[in-house]
C-alpha cells in the first residue's frame, strides 16, 4: 500500500531521524568545512547500520561504552555514552533483540544502576585488560574469546590514535584508564609496524557500528585523517584510527544511540513503548546513573544529570523530534 499524501516513507523517516541528531550544539567543529566534514562523509551509513540489525535473522548486540574524564570532580566516566547504551538495551529488548553491555571496571556500576532503573534485564561485563604482548601475539589470548555477538555497537567509546594512545578532546591521555575495547575488532599488536592496517580477517561475520561525536571514538577511523584535521581542534592528535563497518556521527553520542534504535523500530514497523523517547523518563534514569556510578558531565566535569554541558531542554530536543517522526 502506498503512503498517503502526508505520510512519510520509510526512507524519509530514516533521513529525518538522522537530521534530528546531526547538529553541533557543542560547536566541536563536526561540520566546520561545509563540503568535507564528519556529518557528510558517510551519508548512507546510518541507514545501513539500522538495516544490518533489522535484516539479521537472529541479531545479538554487544554494546560497548565508557569515556573516562580525568579532570572531572570527581574523576569518573562521562554521562555521554552510558545513557545511550542503556537506552539501546531498553529499545532492543522491546524488539526481542538480546544485548549485553561492556565497559571498564569503574564504569560498570553506572550501567547496572541504569539498567535496574529502566527495568531492563541485560548483563554488564567488564572489559578484559590488554593481552600480554611480551611474547609472540597469540590469538588464543585474544579479545575475540571475550564474547561473540552478531553486532558490536560502540557508543562514545574512546579508541587509540595513530600513536596507539587514547585521548580526550583536549588531548589528555586516558589510555591507562581505558581497557582496549578496540581489540574486539582490531587485533593488530600495539608494536605493529603497520598500525593503520586493521585486522578484520577473523571477524568478517560480525557487523560493527561506531557512534561518536568528536573524532576520538572507535569507528572514527573510517573518516580520512585529513577530514578530521580540517574540522576538529586537536584532530591530528586525537583521531581514533579504528574504523567500524558503519559509522553514525551525531552532535551528542547518546543522540546517535537514540537514532539507531529509532531506525530499527521504523524498519521493523513497530511502535515503541511509551517510556522510550520520553525526555522525562530518560532524565530519571540519568539521575540514578549519575548518583550510583558516579558519572560526570564530560564538558563541565561536574557530577550532574546533564550531558555535554547542555541544558536538559536542549539535550532533549532530538528525543522529542524522533518521537514525532515515529508517530507520523
C-alpha positions, 0 to 999 in steps of 0.5 A: 500500500502506498503512503498517503499524501502526508505520510512519510516513507520509510526512507524519509523517516530514516533521513529525518531521524538522522537530521534530528541528531546531526547538529553541533550544539557543542560547536566541536567543529563536526561540520566546520568545512561545509563540503568535507566534514564528519556529518557528510562523509558517510551519508548512507551509513546510518541507514545501513547500520539500522538495516544490518540489525533489522535484516539479521535473522537472529541479531545479538548486540554487544554494546560497548561504552565508557569515556573516562574524564580525568579532570572531572570532580570527581574523576569518573566516566562521562554521562555521554555514552552510558545513557545511550547504551542503556537506552539501546538495551531498553529499545532492543529488548522491546524488539526481542533483540538480546544485548549485553553491555561492556565497559571498564571496571569503574564504569560498570556500576553506572550501567547496572544502576541504569539498567535496574532503573529502566527495568531492563534485564541485560548483563554488564561485563567488564572489559578484559585488560590488554593481552600480554604482548611480551611474547609472540601475539597469540590469538588464543589470548585474544579479545575475540574469546571475550564474547561473540555477538552478531553486532558490536555497537560502540557508543562514545567509546574512546579508541587509540590514535595513530600513536596507539594512545587514547585521548580526550578532546583536549588531548589528555591521555586516558589510555591507562584508564581505558581497557582496549575495547578496540581489540574486539575488532582490531587485533593488530599488536600495539608494536605493529609496524603497520598500525593503520592496517586493521585486522578484520580477517577473523571477524568478517561475520560480525557487523560493527557500528561506531557512534561518536561525536568528536573524532576520538571514538572507535569507528572514527577511523573510517573518516580520512585523517585529513577530514578530521584535521580540517574540522576538529581542534586537536584532530591530528592528535586525537583521531581514533584510527579504528574504523567500524563497518558503519559509522553514525556521527551525531552532535551528542553520542547518546543522540546517535544511540537514540537514532539507531534504535529509532531506525530499527523500530521504523524498519521493523514497523513497530511502535515503541513503548511509551517510556522510550523517547520520553525526555522525562523518563530518560532524565530519571534514569540519568539521575540514578546513573549519575548518583550510583556510578558516579558519572560526570558531565564530560564538558563541565566535569561536574557530577550532574544529570546533564550531558555535554554541558547542555541544558536538559531542554536542549539535550532533549530536543532530538528525543522529542523530534524522533518521537514525532517522526515515529508517530507520523 
